[in-house]
Amino acid sequence: MNSLISSLKRSFTRLLVLIPLLVSLSISPLSVSALYPSDPSSVEALDDSLHGKDLQNTEYVKYDLSGKDLGEANFTGAYFSVSTLKNSDLSGANMTNVIAYATRFDNANLTNVNLTGAELLKSVFDGVTIDGADFTDAVLDRTQQKKLCEVATGDTADSLGCSTRGAGYVPATKGQGFNPGT
């Protein structure tokens, strides 16, 4: 009898966990707004100019957006993974809280782009234009941050943390070593 009651309790607990999930799926089915290169409908839906479009919370997985006009587009919360935006014009785009993992931005125009809070790990920014871009609280690989700091000026350099990059570090002069015992 105890095993029957125990079994009923476990079944009831599982049901309690499953009911909210089923209710949420019936009210709001999962949205799949990812653009995959293997999906012909996503390729057809993507025209050459996405200038000024509202593309919030969209996904671009292994997607090639090379040379596209993405200026002033709203990519807030978008997700890029192993994608390329080489030679794309993103000037004035809102890329707040974007996740761009292993994404190529080579030679892209990032003039006045808002990248506040963006996660840009493993992404590459070779030859980009970043005048007026805002990288406040963005997460980049250290090597990419250093490369961007080489060309950044003004507020862009401040948002990248270029001026504080070496704060607190004073290299030892020749012949002067670290001796904790003295």
ZATOR-672854 format. One record per atom (N, C-alpha, C): x, y, z. Coordinates in pm, whole numbers, plus 50000, padded with zeros to 5 digits. Each point is the difference from the previous one (the first is absolute). Layout:
<atoms>
XYZ ...
</atoms>
This chain:
<atoms>
500824988050000 499185012050000 500865012650000 501104999750079 500905011650005 500645002849865 500364989549926 500615002049869 499005006049901 498744996650013 498965005749914 499825014750029 499985003750126 499865014150039 501225007949955 501194994350018 501245006549957 500015002149849 499564989949927 499945001149854 499005010649956 498875000750066 498995010349969 500515013950030 500745001550109 500595013150035 500985004649892 500874990949955 500975003549895 499295003749870 498984992649966 499235003049878 499325013550011 499445002750118 499325012750021 501005011649993 501194998350057 501045010349995 500425002749856 500184989649923 500375001749858 498915007349924 498764996850031 498875006549935 499975014950034 500295003350125 500035014150041 501095007849927 501104993549969 501085006549926 499625001349853 499344990149947 499684999649858 498835009149961 499045002050089 498805008049968 500375014349961 500815007450078 500335013749957 500705000449864 500844990149973 500684999449871 499004998249887 499094990950014 498984997649897 499095012149982 499625006350108 499155012049992 500735011149928 501285002250033 500755010949935 500194997349851 500214987349963 500144996849858 498705001749924 498894997350065 498715001649931 499635014749986 500405008250095 499705014349993 500945006949902 501274997250011 501015006449917 500974989549948 499754994549882 500914989849948 501405005749978 500984991450007 501385004449982 500175006849865 500645011550003 500245007449877 501374996549946 500054995849878 501274996949938 500245010549893 500745010550041 500265010749904 501454999749954 500634988750014 501394998949958 500104999149848 501035006049949 500254999349856 501164990549977 499734989049940 501024990049971 500224999649849 501254999449957 500274999749857 499354988449928 499724989250070 499404988549934 498485001549984 499455010450056 498565002349991 499745009749884 499504995149885 499825008749883 499065011650026 499004998350085 499065010950024 500695011650072 500994997150087 500695010850069 500885007849904 500584993349901 500845006749902 499155009249911 498844995149959 499115008149917 499455011950076 499754998350128 499435010850081 501015011150026 501274997049987 501055009650031 500425007249873 499575012449984 500395007449881 501365006550020 500505006649897 501335006050007 500075011650099 498915007150021 500025011450089 499104997750120 500614999750113 499254999050125 500135013250076 500345010449926 500225013250058 498775004550079 500225002950128 498955005450084 498934990050044 500184987349973 498994989950035 500044996850149 498874995850053 499924995650139 500264984950003 501184996250044 500424986050000 500324995450143 499245005150096 500214996550140 499834985150022 500864994550084 499924986150045 500024989749887 500565003549887 500124990349891 501304992250017 500094988649935 501194991550010 500604998049861 501325000549995 500744997849877 501074989650030 499724987649969 500904989050031 500674995449870 501335001049996 500774996649880 499455007349879 499765013050017 499365007949896 500985009949941 499945002049871 500895009249930 499255012949967 500345010550072 499415013249976 501065009449940 500964994449931 501085007949940 499465010349903 500505012150013 499665010649906 498585005350010 499244996050101 498615004550014 499945014050058 498955007449963 499745013250057 499124997850123 500625000350118 499314997850126 499975012750085 500315011249935 500055012750071 498685003550066 500115005250122 498865004650080 498994989050030 500374987449980 499114988850034 500014998150151 498924994850054 499894997450142 500214985150026 501194996450048 500364986250029 499974997150150 499305008150078 499994998250145 499684985550035 500884993850078 499784986350046 500184989349894 500515003649882 500194990249893 501164990550036 500034988849931 501014989850025 500674996249868 501325001849995 500804996149886 500954989150046 500064989049928 500934989450035 500664994849874 501325000749999 500814995449888 499455006049870 499745012850005 499465007449885 501055009749949 499745005849884 500935009949947 499245012649959 500595011350041 499485013149961 501125007849931 500854992949929 501135006349931 499495010449902 500655011449999 499705011049906 498565004950011 499334997450110 498625004750018 499995014150056 498945007349968 499815013550053 499014999250115 500525001250121 499174999750120 499895013850064 500385010449927 500055013450059 498665003950062 500095004650126 498825004550071 499104988850051 500414987549985 499154988850044 499974999250152 498904995050052 499864997650143 500264985250024 501144997050059 500384986250028 500144997950151 499135006750075 500004998850145 499684985650040 500794994850092 499814986450054 500024989049894 500705002449892 500174989949896 500974989450050 499794987749958 500984989450020 500534996749861 501285002349981 500644996949871 501194991150030 499784987150002 501044990550032 500674995149871 501325001149995 500784995449886 499465005849869 499765012950002 499465007149884 501095008849940 500075000549868 501015008149930 499415013549962 500665010650045 499615013749967 501075006649911 500804992249931 501115005649922 499545011049906 500695011450007 499775011549912 498565005350006 499294997150107 498635005150015 500035014550047 498965007449967 499865013850044 499144999950127 500645002250114 499315000450129 499925014350053 499975009749911 499915013950040 498695002450075 500125005750120 498855003550086 499124988150036 500544988150004 499244988150039 499974999250153 498844996750054 499854998350145 500164985250032 501134996550060 500304986250038 500004998450152 499225008350068 499944999750146 499524986350047 500774993950090 499624987250058 500124988249906 500655001849886 500124989149902 501004989550046 499734987649967 500924988850025 500644996649866 501295003149986 500674998949871 501194990450004 499894989750079 501114990650016 500284992349872 501284997949976 500504992649883 499685006949867 499515012350005 499715007549878 501245007549955 500095002949870 501185006349941 499585013349938 500815010350026 499695013649954 501135005949916 500614992349912 501115004849918 499535010749902 500665011550003 499745010649903 498685007350014 499344999050116 498705006550017 500165015050022 498955007449968 499915014350029 499105001250122 500515006050108 499245000550125 499795014250053 500095010049915 499825013850044 498635001850065 499985004550125 498755002650070 499294987750052 500594988249986 499374987650050 500074999850152 498994994050063 499934999150145 500114985450043 501114996650066 500274986550047 499844998950151 499245008950063 499834999950145 499474986550046 500684994150096 499644987050059 499974988649899 500625001849884 500104989149903 501114990450044 499834987349967 500994989850036 500694995549872 501315002749993 500804996349883 501204992050045 500574992449909 501274993650028 501055010950015 500954997950088 501035010050030 500785004149874 500334990349914 500765003349879 499195009249908 498704997749990 499175008449914 499845013950062 499885000750132 499915012950066 501265008249972 501164993750009 501265007049974 500045005149857 499584991849903 499985004249859 499075012049981 498834999450061 499055011049987 500525012650068 500704998650111 500565011550070 501075007149916 500644992749911 501025006149913 499395010249905 498734998449965 499365009349905 498915008550064 499664997050125 498915007250067 500455013650049 499085009549996 500265013450051 498805004550083 500215010250081 498925006750074 499144990650084 498685001849987 499054992250080 500064985149968 500334996749875 500124985849963 501134993650078 501145006850008 501144994850077 499634998650147 499275009750053 499574999250140 499074988250023 499064997849908 499044989050017 500684986349989 501124999549929 500774987649988 500944997950119 500135010350082 500914999150114 501455001249960 500265006849889 501385001149950 500895007850097 499495010550060 500835008250087 500294993250133 499154990650042 500204993150128 500594986149981 500314996649877 500494986649968 501184996150086 500925009150019 501194996850076 500045006850135 498865005250045 499965007050127 500464990950113 500855005450085 500474992450114 501224991349969 500374998549876 501154991849964 501185008949971 501064997850069 501245007549976 501084989749976 500544999749878 501034989949971 501275002750079 500674989450039 501275001450071 501065005049903 500855008850049 501095004749914 501104989650000 500905000749903 501074990149987 500854999950127 500214988450051 500834998650119 499195001050130 498745003549986 499175001350119 499024988349999 500084991550096 499144988250003 499055000450117 499194989950006 499034998850107 500594991350109 500095005450118 500534992350111 499055002050118 499114990550024 499025001850106 500614999850141 501244995450016 500614999450132 500605013150045 500065010249916 500645012650042 499015010850023 
</atoms>
